Amino acid sequence: MSSHEHQSASSPSTMKSVIALLCLASVALAAPQSLTPDHHAKTIRDERVDHGDGNFNYAFAVDNGIETEVAGSPGPEGAVVMRGYYIVPLESGGAARVEFVADTAGFQPSSDLIPTPHPLPEHVHELLRIAEEFERQGVQFDEQGHRVN
């Protein structure tokens, strides 16, 4: 079974897991964060719309800086496609915003706070250029790396 077939076959259960995880994260984010006993977080926005056809939207915000907005729609093979964001306050001040897409390819977050790989060294770029030139010229190699033509 190819990875594409495996992904499609498991996408409904994967999407259910992603939705459950997002719901759990929303509940956890809504919990008071580092609040003093005399301060309780108050919901300042709570909007929920279910269009009845598999499309939905919800938005939630708390006075302590936690916020989320999500839009969902039916996807292939019974999956749900969701797009949205969440914002949480940082202990150092400011807030972290994470935008995401959740679909048959899984949960795909995007944020300046998410670590990214280091850039490739220049010599690696040069080796890739050489490999592309060999490919354009039709040069072929065997399993041991010896040129065969």
Residue pairs with C-beta under 8 A, 6 or more apart in sequence:
1 9
7 14
7 104
7 105
8 76
8 77
8 104
11 75
11 76
11 77
11 78
11 79
11 104
12 77
12 78
12 79
14 79
14 104
14 106
15 75
15 78
15 79
15 80
15 102
15 103
15 104
18 82
18 102
18 106
18 107
19 80
19 82
19 102
21 107
22 70
22 82
22 102
22 107
25 86
26 60
26 68
26 86
29 66
29 68
29 86
29 88
30 41
30 43
30 60
30 62
30 66
31 41
32 39
32 40
32 41
32 64
33 41
33 64
33 66
33 88
33 89
34 91
35 41
35 64
41 62
41 63
41 64
41 66
42 62
42 63
43 60
43 61
43 62
43 63
44 61
44 62
44 63
45 59
45 60
45 61
45 67
46 59
46 60
46 61
47 57
47 58
47 59
47 60
48 56
48 57
48 58
49 56
49 57
49 58
50 56
53 74
54 72
54 73
54 74
54 80
55 71
55 72
55 73
55 74
56 71
56 72
56 73
57 69
57 70
57 71
57 72
58 68
58 69
58 70
59 67
59 68
59 69
59 70
60 66
60 67
60 68
60 69
61 67
61 68
64 89
65 87
65 88
65 89
65 95
66 86
66 87
66 88
66 89
67 86
67 87
68 84
68 85
68 86
68 87
69 84
69 85
70 82
70 83
70 84
71 82
71 83
71 84
72 80
72 81
72 82
72 83
73 80
73 81
74 80
74 81
75 81
75 103
75 104
76 104
77 104
79 103
79 104
80 102
81 101
81 102
81 103
81 104
82 100
82 101
82 102
82 103
83 100
83 101
83 102
84 99
84 100
85 97
85 98
85 99
85 100
86 97
86 98
86 100
87 95
87 96
87 97
87 98
88 95
88 96
89 95
89 96
90 96
96 111
96 113
97 111
98 109
98 110
98 111
98 113
98 114
99 109
99 110
99 111
100 107
100 108
100 109
100 110
101 107
101 108
102 108
138 149
139 147
139 149
140 147
140 148
140 149
141 147
141 148
142 148
